[in-house]
Amino acid sequence: MGIERTDFFNHDADIGVIGRGPSPEAAFEGAAEATFGVMVGSAGLREREKVEFEFEESDLELALVTWLNRLLAEARSHGLAFKRFELQRDGAHWKG
Protein backbone atom coordinates (compact mmCIF):
# COMPACT_ATOMS: atom_id res chain seq x y z
CA MET A 1 0.00 0.00 0.00
CA GLY A 2 1.45 3.36 -1.07
CA ILE A 3 1.31 6.77 0.52
CA GLU A 4 -1.91 8.65 -0.16
CA ARG A 5 -1.21 11.37 -2.74
CA THR A 6 -3.91 13.78 -1.63
CA ASP A 7 -5.28 15.28 1.55
CA PHE A 8 -7.44 18.18 2.70
CA PHE A 9 -7.38 20.62 5.61
CA ASN A 10 -9.62 23.36 6.96
CA HIS A 11 -8.70 26.83 5.80
CA ASP A 12 -10.26 30.14 6.83
CA ALA A 13 -10.92 31.21 3.24
CA ASP A 14 -12.11 27.91 1.79
CA ILE A 15 -10.50 24.47 1.88
CA GLY A 16 -6.84 23.60 1.54
CA VAL A 17 -5.49 20.73 -0.51
CA ILE A 18 -2.29 18.76 -0.10
CA GLY A 19 -0.49 16.91 -2.85
CA ARG A 20 2.30 14.46 -2.10
CA GLY A 21 4.80 12.69 -4.28
CA PRO A 22 8.45 11.86 -4.85
CA SER A 23 8.89 14.95 -7.04
CA PRO A 24 7.30 18.40 -7.30
CA GLU A 25 5.53 17.26 -10.46
CA ALA A 26 3.97 14.26 -8.70
CA ALA A 27 2.98 16.40 -5.70
CA PHE A 28 1.37 18.95 -8.04
CA GLU A 29 -0.57 16.14 -9.74
CA GLY A 30 -1.78 15.06 -6.28
CA ALA A 31 -2.84 18.61 -5.46
CA ALA A 32 -4.82 18.70 -8.72
CA GLU A 33 -6.50 15.39 -7.85
CA ALA A 34 -7.43 16.78 -4.44
CA THR A 35 -8.74 20.02 -5.93
CA PHE A 36 -11.02 18.34 -8.43
CA GLY A 37 -11.93 15.65 -5.88
CA VAL A 38 -13.29 18.37 -3.59
CA MET A 39 -15.10 20.07 -6.45
CA VAL A 40 -16.71 17.16 -8.25
CA GLY A 41 -15.34 13.84 -7.02
CA SER A 42 -13.88 11.54 -9.65
CA ALA A 43 -15.74 8.25 -9.25
CA GLY A 44 -18.31 8.91 -11.97
CA LEU A 45 -16.06 10.77 -14.39
CA ARG A 46 -15.15 9.27 -17.77
CA GLU A 47 -12.06 10.17 -19.71
CA ARG A 48 -13.31 11.82 -22.91
CA GLU A 49 -10.91 14.58 -23.80
CA LYS A 50 -7.30 15.52 -23.30
CA VAL A 51 -6.36 19.12 -22.59
CA GLU A 52 -2.74 20.26 -22.65
CA PHE A 53 -1.11 23.54 -21.76
CA GLU A 54 2.31 24.94 -20.91
CA PHE A 55 3.56 27.67 -18.64
CA GLU A 56 6.80 29.20 -17.37
CA GLU A 57 7.52 29.59 -13.66
CA SER A 58 10.76 29.15 -11.74
CA ASP A 59 9.34 29.53 -8.21
CA LEU A 60 7.81 26.24 -6.98
CA GLU A 61 5.09 27.84 -4.87
CA LEU A 62 4.03 30.12 -7.71
CA ALA A 63 4.22 27.18 -10.12
CA LEU A 64 1.71 25.27 -7.97
CA VAL A 65 -0.66 28.25 -7.95
CA THR A 66 -0.25 28.69 -11.71
CA TRP A 67 -0.82 24.95 -12.33
CA LEU A 68 -4.03 24.83 -10.28
CA ASN A 69 -5.34 28.13 -11.68
CA ARG A 70 -4.69 27.00 -15.25
CA LEU A 71 -6.43 23.69 -14.60
CA LEU A 72 -9.46 25.47 -13.23
CA ALA A 73 -9.50 27.90 -16.16
CA GLU A 74 -9.11 25.12 -18.74
CA ALA A 75 -11.86 23.06 -17.08
CA ARG A 76 -14.20 26.02 -17.13
CA SER A 77 -13.42 27.07 -20.69
CA HIS A 78 -13.92 23.52 -22.00
CA GLY A 79 -16.90 22.71 -19.76
CA LEU A 80 -15.04 19.76 -18.24
CA ALA A 81 -14.00 18.31 -14.91
CA PHE A 82 -10.60 16.66 -14.93
CA LYS A 83 -9.85 13.21 -13.56
CA ARG A 84 -6.24 12.37 -14.48
CA PHE A 85 -3.27 14.69 -14.36
CA GLU A 86 0.23 14.58 -15.82
CA LEU A 87 2.85 17.26 -15.38
CA GLN A 88 6.39 17.48 -16.71
CA ARG A 89 9.04 20.08 -15.95
CA ASP A 90 12.21 21.18 -17.67
CA GLY A 91 13.72 23.93 -15.53
CA ALA A 92 11.13 26.70 -15.38
CA HIS A 93 9.09 25.25 -18.27
CA TRP A 94 6.07 23.16 -17.24
CA LYS A 95 3.82 21.09 -19.49
CA GLY A 96 0.58 19.59 -18.23
VOPAGU-2260 file (C-alpha; in pm, 1 decimal, decimal comma):
REM VOPAGU-2260
SITE   aa  ch    i         X         Y         Z
SITE  MET   A    0       0,0       0,0       0,0
SITE  GLY   A    1     145,4     335,9    -107,1
SITE  ILE   A    2     130,6     676,6      52,1
SITE  GLU   A    3    -190,6     864,6     -15,8
SITE  ARG   A    4    -121,0    1136,7    -274,2
SITE  THR   A    5    -391,5    1377,9    -162,5
SITE  ASP   A    6    -528,1    1528,1     155,2
SITE  PHE   A    7    -743,5    1818,2     270,1
SITE  PHE   A    8    -737,8    2061,7     561,1
SITE  ASN   A    9    -961,6    2336,5     695,9
SITE  HIS   A   10    -870,2    2683,4     580,2
SITE  ASP   A   11   -1026,4    3013,9     682,6
SITE  ALA   A   12   -1092,0    3121,2     324,1
SITE  ASP   A   13   -1210,9    2791,2     179,0
SITE  ILE   A   14   -1050,1    2447,1     187,6
SITE  GLY   A   15    -684,4    2359,7     154,2
SITE  VAL   A   16    -549,4    2072,9     -50,8
SITE  ILE   A   17    -229,3    1876,5      -9,9
SITE  GLY   A   18     -48,9    1690,6    -284,8
SITE  ARG   A   19     229,6    1445,8    -210,1
SITE  GLY   A   20     480,4    1269,1    -428,1
SITE  PRO   A   21     844,5    1186,3    -484,7
SITE  SER   A   22     889,0    1495,5    -704,1
SITE  PRO   A   23     730,0    1839,7    -729,6
SITE  GLU   A   24     553,1    1725,7   -1046,4
SITE  ALA   A   25     396,5    1425,6    -869,9
SITE  ALA   A   26     298,1    1639,6    -570,3
SITE  PHE   A   27     137,4    1895,4    -803,6
SITE  GLU   A   28     -56,9    1614,5    -973,8
SITE  GLY   A   29    -178,2    1505,6    -628,2
SITE  ALA   A   30    -283,6    1861,4    -546,3
SITE  ALA   A   31    -482,1    1870,2    -871,7
SITE  GLU   A   32    -649,6    1538,6    -785,0
SITE  ALA   A   33    -742,7    1678,0    -444,1
SITE  THR   A   34    -873,8    2002,1    -592,7
SITE  PHE   A   35   -1102,3    1833,5    -843,3
SITE  GLY   A   36   -1192,6    1565,1    -588,4
SITE  VAL   A   37   -1328,9    1836,5    -358,7
SITE  MET   A   38   -1509,9    2007,2    -644,6
SITE  VAL   A   39   -1671,1    1715,7    -825,5
SITE  GLY   A   40   -1534,0    1383,6    -702,4
SITE  SER   A   41   -1388,4    1153,6    -964,6
SITE  ALA   A   42   -1574,2     825,3    -924,6
SITE  GLY   A   43   -1830,6     891,1   -1197,1
SITE  LEU   A   44   -1605,8    1076,8   -1439,1
SITE  ARG   A   45   -1515,5     927,1   -1777,2
SITE  GLU   A   46   -1206,0    1016,7   -1970,6
SITE  ARG   A   47   -1330,6    1181,7   -2291,3
SITE  GLU   A   48   -1090,9    1457,9   -2380,5
SITE  LYS   A   49    -730,0    1551,9   -2329,8
SITE  VAL   A   50    -636,1    1912,2   -2259,3
SITE  GLU   A   51    -273,6    2026,2   -2265,3
SITE  PHE   A   52    -110,5    2354,2   -2175,6
SITE  GLU   A   53     231,1    2493,6   -2091,0
SITE  PHE   A   54     356,4    2767,4   -1863,6
SITE  GLU   A   55     679,7    2920,1   -1737,5
SITE  GLU   A   56     752,0    2959,0   -1366,0
SITE  SER   A   57    1076,0    2915,2   -1174,2
SITE  ASP   A   58     934,2    2953,0    -821,0
SITE  LEU   A   59     781,3    2623,5    -697,8
SITE  GLU   A   60     508,8    2784,3    -486,7
SITE  LEU   A   61     402,5    3011,5    -771,2
SITE  ALA   A   62     421,5    2717,9   -1011,9
SITE  LEU   A   63     170,9    2526,5    -797,3
SITE  VAL   A   64     -65,6    2824,7    -794,6
SITE  THR   A   65     -24,6    2868,8   -1170,6
SITE  TRP   A   66     -81,9    2495,2   -1232,8
SITE  LEU   A   67    -403,1    2483,1   -1028,4
SITE  ASN   A   68    -534,0    2812,5   -1167,7
SITE  ARG   A   69    -468,8    2700,4   -1525,3
SITE  LEU   A   70    -642,8    2368,5   -1460,3
SITE  LEU   A   71    -946,4    2547,4   -1323,4
SITE  ALA   A   72    -949,7    2790,2   -1616,0
SITE  GLU   A   73    -911,4    2511,9   -1873,5
SITE  ALA   A   74   -1186,0    2305,7   -1708,4
SITE  ARG   A   75   -1420,2    2601,6   -1712,6
SITE  SER   A   76   -1342,3    2706,9   -2068,8
SITE  HIS   A   77   -1392,1    2351,7   -2200,2
SITE  GLY   A   78   -1690,3    2271,4   -1976,2
SITE  LEU   A   79   -1504,1    1976,4   -1823,8
SITE  ALA   A   80   -1400,4    1830,8   -1490,7
SITE  PHE   A   81   -1059,8    1665,8   -1492,6
SITE  LYS   A   82    -984,7    1321,0   -1356,4
SITE  ARG   A   83    -624,5    1236,6   -1448,2
SITE  PHE   A   84    -327,2    1468,9   -1436,2
SITE  GLU   A   85      23,0    1457,7   -1582,5
SITE  LEU   A   86     284,7    1726,0   -1538,4
SITE  GLN   A   87     639,5    1748,0   -1670,8
SITE  ARG   A   88     904,3    2008,1   -1595,2
SITE  ASP   A   89    1220,8    2117,6   -1767,0
SITE  GLY   A   90    1372,5    2393,2   -1553,0
SITE  ALA   A   91    1112,8    2669,7   -1538,2
SITE  HIS   A   92     909,1    2525,5   -1826,6
SITE  TRP   A   93     607,2    2316,1   -1723,5
SITE  LYS   A   94     381,8    2109,0   -1948,6
SITE  GLY   A   95      57,5    1959,2   -1823,4
